Amino acid sequence: MNRQTLKQLEADAGPRMADTSSRPDDTGEALKPHANLSWVIAAHALLRIASGASAILVGLYLASLNNHGVHLSASLVGTLSAVSFAAELLASIPMGVASDVMQPRWLMTGGAAVGALAAFLFAASGSTSVFFLSRLLEGIGAAAVVPALLAYLTDATEGRAALRVRAMSYFELTLLAGLALGGVVAAQLFRVLNSGAFTVVAVVYLACAAILFSSISGRSSRHLANPLEDLKQVLRLPSIRRLAPVWLCVNSVVGLWLGPTLPFLLTERSTKAQYLAGIYASSPASVGGLLFGYSIVFGLGVTVWSFVLPHIRLLTAMRITLGAMLLVCTGLYLLNHSGDQSITARWSVGGITALFIMVESGFTPAALAWLAGTLPVQSGRGAAMGIYSVLLSVGAIIGSLLAGVLGERYAIDGLLYGTVFVAIAALIFLHWVPNLKSESAVCQA
């Protein structure tokens, strides 16, 4: 995220702070000003870069130990990764509920600090139990930050739909920052510092904690009499029920393409008559460059959508992005079967596909803004965002399993078949998601 982007977000937030700080919510408490949204989102970008780097460092560090006679198995690496994701999955809803009953400043700051402790512990001991403890803590730390942050952004943009969709778009950019930069940072740090790279990651986590603590002015905690009852009420919200299957479908695409299956198929020597299958078999490191390029294209798309979304209906935007996903699959299929085509033809197909990737990138900010616009002001926003985090993780797990099955049989084409199936399913489920009542005024603004 560049400096101009952050300044734009801060400029949008700043002038209208008085509007929301003086308007009481349904509990009688005044919503307090939130003038540092740009810093809060920048802190989340640091968090995602640190977590992405940490995940890569785990693999590099354990491989180094194995090469020096410690005898660690590949299954241990996969299990440690699963532990982190499982911890985040299981802790997201409890942490989301916690964000409704305590100051988000303390919860988010504490989550980043726990991430720092987890990173430091991993290289501090060669004990397998410490490895598991570290990954468990890192997953819990992420769960403490994300639902609370999304609830905070929802509160901070109450009554300002244009600012809300922009904030959610920039939130999506921070996820891309972790994908694009985490691996690059990890590889360079480990090359220079070896196990000391974990200490640098811990410092980045602490910097994130410091920014969050200093930037969040804090809204009053809700002091719910019965947090579990509040969670039940959130689970009964029509908006959650209607959007949940769409979320699962879209997030399964994340598992299909951003899990370990795609790098495996790209670097495995393949006998399939597919151009992309095994294309990087002789240069596996090129996969990192491919992911970096994808993140840049996707990030450009999200940036453009941050300016477009305030002027169209969010449901319309979701339909457009899901339709673009089908066109991306078409482009990739043509590219995957372009073995007898010229380089010019491949670049033309690739360029057009990249444009459609930019179009499909707008789904998550549109869906997050839609969800935020349906949640009650008085309570439950943290719990709802915790449910969002759970759906994201479950969808990614489903997609990863689907990628393994389809990739084994159909190689790259299998990932495309899976994506087409879930995109069509998402479009069908989207039929039951209604437009927001407040959107007509936003679209005319």
Order of alpha helices (4+ residues) and beta strands (2+ residues): alpha-alpha-alpha-alpha-alpha-alpha-alpha-alpha-alpha-alpha-alpha-alpha-alpha-alpha-alpha-alpha-alpha-alpha
